[in-house]
Amino acid sequence: MTLGIFLVVLGAIFAGAVAQRIAGLGFALLIAPFLVLILGPHEGVLLVNICGVVSSAIIVGRVWRDIDWSMFRWLTLPSLLGSVPGSLIAVAAPAAPLAVTVGAVVLAALSISLVLQRSDVVVRGNAPKVLAGFGAGLTNSMAGVGGPAVSAYAVLARWPQRPFAATLQPFFVVIGLVTLAIKLLLDPAQAPVLDPWMWGAIGGVILAGIFTGEKLGRFVRDDTARLAVVVIAFVGAGLATARGIADLLG
């Protein structure tokens, strides 16, 4: 990886960390399509998983008091079941179809989330929690994106923003670690090959992004932050999908 490309990667990771701290999610939505474009679908998604675990683990300590642990359990257990088939698909799928899948999953998830925000439907009970958790585990392992499934549930269940954003952090840590473990056991060669200083730079950028997001969060409304994440993610997902299609046709 050239220095120029790596700086682009760092910029995407920084923006994702800022969004994650402000809105509670958006890290993977923001960076997954761009890292897939830069690194390819296998290494790109794996790096998204790694960075997602690190960023959420750092944020957990900042939001501990607002975490809904009952909701965490209902979402996490079924997500582990979804992570297994998703990881198997992600490891076995060829690069071009997987790139199209990543882009399509993000585009579909974003579109559904936008539609649901205007819906008057309210869901109750534990079955929707289980479905949301399973869907998040599946899409996180396949495309590095687990937020839209639980975000859709939060919208339909009228889950308040503060506990929702807080609870997602330990949730993302767990499903990210499980996904990483499965993928690396199945195919260790998919791990991104980076110099030690690059890993250090990524960690530093994540910390800087979280710190910046914490400061900006005092002035940025949640709906404004989410809208910005959606717009940027739409662009990235569209580019990733287009490149995957071009590779398939070429």
C-alpha positions as CSV (number, residue, x, y, z in Angstrom):
1,M,0.0,0.0,0.0
2,T,1.4,3.4,-1.0
3,L,1.6,6.3,1.5
4,G,-1.0,8.2,-0.5
5,I,-3.5,5.4,-0.4
6,F,-2.9,4.8,3.3
7,L,-3.6,8.5,4.1
8,V,-6.9,8.1,2.3
9,V,-7.6,5.0,4.5
10,L,-6.7,7.0,7.6
11,G,-9.0,9.8,6.5
12,A,-11.9,7.4,6.1
13,I,-11.3,5.8,9.5
14,F,-11.1,9.2,11.2
15,A,-14.5,10.2,9.7
16,G,-16.0,6.9,10.7
17,A,-14.8,7.3,14.3
18,V,-16.2,10.8,14.5
19,A,-19.6,9.6,13.3
20,Q,-19.5,6.6,15.6
21,R,-19.0,8.8,18.7
22,I,-21.7,11.3,17.7
23,A,-24.4,9.1,16.4
24,G,-23.6,5.7,18.1
25,L,-23.1,4.1,14.7
26,G,-21.9,4.9,11.2
27,F,-18.3,3.8,11.4
28,A,-18.8,0.7,9.2
29,L,-21.4,2.4,7.0
30,L,-19.0,5.2,6.3
31,I,-15.7,3.3,5.7
32,A,-16.7,-0.1,4.5
33,P,-17.4,0.8,0.9
34,F,-14.2,2.9,0.6
35,L,-12.0,0.3,2.2
36,V,-13.4,-2.3,-0.2
37,L,-12.6,0.0,-3.1
38,I,-9.0,0.5,-1.8
39,L,-8.1,-2.9,-0.3
40,G,-10.5,-5.3,-2.0
41,P,-13.5,-6.9,-0.4
42,H,-11.7,-9.5,1.8
43,E,-9.0,-7.4,3.4
44,G,-11.2,-4.3,3.3
45,V,-14.1,-5.9,5.3
46,L,-11.7,-7.5,7.7
47,L,-10.0,-4.1,8.4
48,V,-13.5,-2.6,9.0
49,N,-14.2,-5.4,11.5
50,I,-10.9,-4.7,13.3
51,C,-11.4,-0.9,13.4
52,G,-15.0,-1.3,14.5
53,V,-14.0,-3.4,17.5
54,V,-11.4,-1.0,18.6
55,S,-13.5,2.1,18.2
56,S,-16.5,0.6,20.0
57,A,-14.3,-0.8,22.8
58,I,-12.9,2.7,23.4
59,I,-16.4,4.3,23.5
60,V,-17.9,1.7,25.9
61,G,-16.2,3.3,28.8
62,R,-17.6,6.7,27.9
63,V,-21.3,5.5,27.8
64,W,-21.3,2.6,30.3
65,R,-24.1,4.1,32.5
66,D,-26.5,4.3,29.6
67,I,-26.1,0.7,28.3
68,D,-29.3,-1.4,28.4
69,W,-27.8,-4.8,29.2
70,S,-31.1,-6.7,28.8
71,M,-31.4,-5.4,25.2
72,F,-27.7,-6.2,24.7
73,R,-28.3,-9.8,25.5
74,W,-31.3,-10.1,23.3
75,L,-29.4,-8.7,20.4
76,T,-26.1,-10.3,20.9
77,L,-27.0,-14.0,21.3
78,P,-28.8,-14.3,17.9
79,S,-26.1,-12.1,16.3
80,L,-23.6,-14.9,17.0
81,L,-25.7,-17.3,15.0
82,G,-25.8,-14.9,12.1
83,S,-22.0,-14.4,12.2
84,V,-21.2,-18.0,11.4
85,P,-22.9,-18.3,7.9
86,G,-22.0,-14.7,7.1
87,S,-18.3,-15.4,7.8
88,L,-18.4,-18.6,5.7
89,I,-19.8,-16.7,2.8
90,A,-17.3,-13.8,3.2
91,V,-14.3,-16.2,3.2
92,A,-15.5,-18.4,0.3
93,A,-16.9,-15.8,-2.1
94,P,-14.8,-14.5,-5.0
95,A,-13.7,-10.9,-4.8
96,A,-15.9,-9.3,-7.4
97,P,-19.2,-10.8,-6.3
98,L,-18.3,-10.0,-2.7
99,A,-17.6,-6.4,-3.6
100,V,-21.1,-6.2,-5.2
101,T,-22.6,-7.8,-2.2
102,V,-21.0,-5.3,0.2
103,G,-22.2,-2.4,-1.8
104,A,-25.6,-3.8,-2.3
105,V,-26.1,-4.6,1.4
106,V,-25.1,-1.1,2.4
107,L,-27.3,0.5,-0.2
108,A,-30.3,-1.7,0.7
109,A,-29.8,-1.1,4.4
110,L,-29.5,2.7,4.0
111,S,-32.7,2.8,1.8
112,I,-34.7,0.7,4.3
113,S,-33.5,2.8,7.2
114,L,-34.7,6.0,5.4
115,V,-38.1,4.5,4.6
116,L,-38.6,3.2,8.2
117,Q,-37.8,6.7,9.6
118,R,-41.1,7.8,8.0
119,S,-43.1,4.8,9.2
120,D,-45.7,4.9,11.9
121,V,-45.3,1.1,12.6
122,V,-44.3,0.2,16.2
123,V,-42.8,-3.2,17.0
124,R,-42.9,-4.9,20.4
125,G,-41.8,-8.1,22.0
126,N,-38.6,-10.2,21.8
127,A,-39.0,-11.7,18.3
128,P,-38.0,-8.4,16.5
129,K,-34.9,-8.2,18.8
130,V,-33.8,-11.7,17.8
131,L,-34.4,-10.9,14.1
132,A,-32.4,-7.7,14.3
133,G,-29.6,-9.3,16.1
134,F,-29.3,-12.2,13.6
135,G,-29.4,-9.8,10.7
136,A,-26.7,-7.6,12.2
137,G,-24.4,-10.6,12.8
138,L,-25.0,-11.8,9.2
139,T,-24.4,-8.4,7.5
140,N,-21.5,-7.5,9.8
141,S,-19.6,-10.7,8.9
142,M,-20.4,-10.4,5.2
143,A,-20.0,-6.7,4.6
144,G,-18.6,-5.3,7.8
145,V,-21.9,-3.5,8.4
146,G,-24.0,-4.5,11.4
147,G,-25.6,-1.2,12.3
148,P,-28.5,-0.9,9.9
149,A,-30.4,-4.0,11.2
150,V,-30.4,-2.8,14.8
151,S,-30.9,0.8,13.6
152,A,-34.1,-0.3,11.8
153,Y,-35.3,-2.1,14.9
154,A,-34.5,1.0,17.0
155,V,-36.6,3.2,14.7
156,L,-39.6,0.8,14.7
157,A,-39.4,0.1,18.5
158,R,-39.0,3.8,19.3
159,W,-35.8,3.0,21.2
160,P,-34.5,6.3,22.6
161,Q,-31.2,7.6,21.1
162,R,-29.0,7.7,24.2
163,P,-29.5,4.0,25.4
164,F,-29.6,2.9,21.8
165,A,-26.2,4.5,20.9
166,A,-24.6,3.2,24.2
167,T,-25.9,-0.4,23.9
168,L,-24.6,-0.7,20.4
169,Q,-21.0,-0.3,21.5
170,P,-20.5,-3.5,23.5
171,F,-22.7,-5.2,20.9
172,F,-20.4,-4.2,18.1
173,V,-17.4,-5.3,20.2
174,V,-18.8,-8.8,20.6
175,I,-20.0,-9.5,17.1
176,G,-16.8,-8.0,15.7
177,L,-14.6,-10.2,17.8
178,V,-16.6,-13.3,16.9
179,T,-16.5,-12.4,13.2
180,L,-12.8,-11.8,13.3
181,A,-12.1,-15.1,15.1
182,I,-14.2,-17.1,12.6
183,K,-12.7,-15.5,9.5
184,L,-9.1,-15.8,10.7
185,L,-9.6,-19.4,11.7
186,L,-11.0,-20.2,8.3
187,D,-8.4,-18.2,6.3
188,P,-5.6,-16.4,8.1
189,A,-4.3,-15.1,4.8
190,Q,-7.1,-12.6,4.6
191,A,-5.7,-10.5,7.4
192,P,-4.6,-7.1,6.1
193,V,-0.8,-6.9,5.6
194,L,0.3,-3.6,7.2
195,D,3.5,-2.3,8.7
196,P,3.5,-2.0,12.5
197,W,3.6,1.8,12.3
198,M,0.5,1.7,10.1
199,W,-1.4,-0.2,12.8
200,G,-0.2,2.4,15.3
201,A,-1.4,5.2,13.1
202,I,-4.8,3.6,12.7
203,G,-5.2,3.3,16.4
204,G,-4.2,6.9,16.9
205,V,-6.6,8.1,14.2
206,I,-9.4,6.2,15.8
207,L,-8.7,7.8,19.2
208,A,-8.5,11.3,17.5
209,G,-11.8,10.7,15.7
210,I,-13.6,9.6,18.9
211,F,-12.2,12.7,20.8
212,T,-13.2,15.0,18.0
213,G,-16.7,13.4,17.8
214,E,-17.1,13.8,21.5
215,K,-16.3,17.6,21.2
216,L,-18.4,18.1,18.1
217,G,-21.3,16.1,19.5
218,R,-22.1,19.0,21.8
219,F,-23.0,21.1,18.7
220,V,-24.2,18.6,16.1
221,R,-27.7,17.2,16.3
222,D,-28.1,13.5,16.1
223,D,-30.3,13.7,13.0
224,T,-27.8,15.9,11.2
225,A,-24.9,13.5,11.9
226,R,-26.9,10.5,10.7
227,L,-27.9,12.3,7.5
228,A,-24.3,13.1,6.8
229,V,-23.3,9.5,7.4
230,V,-26.1,8.3,5.1
231,V,-25.1,10.6,2.2
232,I,-21.4,9.7,2.3
233,A,-22.2,6.0,2.7
234,F,-24.5,6.1,-0.3
235,V,-21.7,7.5,-2.4
236,G,-19.2,4.9,-1.2
237,A,-21.6,2.0,-1.6
238,G,-22.5,3.0,-5.1
239,L,-18.8,3.2,-6.1
240,A,-18.1,-0.2,-4.5
241,T,-21.0,-1.8,-6.3
242,A,-20.1,-0.2,-9.6
243,R,-16.5,-1.5,-9.3
244,G,-17.7,-5.0,-8.4
245,I,-20.0,-5.1,-11.4
246,A,-17.2,-3.8,-13.7
247,D,-14.9,-6.5,-12.5
248,L,-17.6,-9.1,-13.1
249,L,-18.2,-7.9,-16.6
250,G,-14.5,-7.4,-17.4
